[in-house]
Amino acid sequence: MINDSSKLKKGQKLKVDLDKLNDRLPKNVLNLLKNEPIGLLVGYKMVDGNQFGLVLQLKSGLNQWFFEDELCEIEDD
């Protein structure tokens, strides 16, 4: 889980924690994530009045937003 997204950098690799997703995504996106749960941070999205999401570009080229607790940082190889 990401505790402080203000320290993240655009283009950073992040991994989606599939166990944290609560069936809010379409099946086709879930299937993409099962095969490749890593994406690049491309931006932020306001999701309600006091919370925001992180937008990842997945390997397929699809952009999808996630809550901070659905993601974790990974070491860049």
C-alpha positions in Angstrom: 0.0 0.0 0.0 1.2 3.5 -0.8 1.1 5.8 2.3 2.3 9.0 0.8 1.7 9.5 -2.9 3.2 13.0 -2.9 6.6 11.3 -3.1 5.8 9.4 -6.3 7.2 10.5 -9.6 5.5 10.5 -13.0 6.6 7.5 -14.9 7.3 5.4 -11.8 6.3 1.7 -11.9 3.6 0.7 -9.5 2.0 -2.7 -8.9 -1.7 -3.2 -8.4 -2.6 -5.4 -5.4 -5.3 -7.6 -6.9 -6.5 -8.6 -3.4 -7.4 -5.0 -2.6 -9.7 -4.5 -5.6 -13.4 -4.7 -4.7 -14.9 -5.8 -8.0 -15.2 -2.1 -9.0 -13.4 -2.7 -12.3 -14.8 -4.4 -15.5 -13.9 -8.0 -16.1 -11.7 -7.1 -19.1 -9.6 -4.8 -17.0 -9.3 -7.4 -14.2 -8.1 -10.0 -16.7 -5.5 -7.5 -18.0 -4.3 -6.9 -14.4 -4.1 -10.7 -13.7 -1.6 -11.1 -16.5 0.3 -7.9 -15.9 -0.4 -6.0 -12.6 2.3 -3.3 -13.2 1.7 0.1 -14.7 3.3 3.5 -15.0 2.1 6.5 -13.0 0.7 9.0 -15.5 -1.3 11.3 -13.3 -4.0 11.8 -10.6 -7.8 11.9 -10.6 -10.1 13.5 -8.0 -12.5 10.7 -7.1 -14.6 12.5 -4.4 -14.5 15.6 -2.3 -11.6 14.5 -0.1 -9.8 11.6 -1.9 -8.0 11.1 -5.1 -6.8 8.3 -7.3 -3.6 7.5 -9.1 -3.8 7.0 -12.8 -1.7 4.2 -14.3 -1.0 3.3 -17.9 -1.1 -0.4 -18.2 1.0 -2.5 -20.5 -2.0 -2.7 -22.9 -2.0 1.1 -23.2 -5.1 1.5 -21.2 -5.2 4.2 -18.5 -7.0 3.2 -15.3 -7.2 4.9 -11.9 -6.7 3.2 -8.5 -6.9 4.2 -4.9 -3.6 4.5 -3.0 -4.4 1.4 -0.9 -4.8 -0.7 -4.1 -1.2 0.0 -5.2 2.3 -0.6 -4.0 5.7 0.7 -5.1 8.1 -1.7 -6.8 11.9 -1.5 -7.3 12.8 -0.2 -10.7 15.1 -2.7 -12.4 
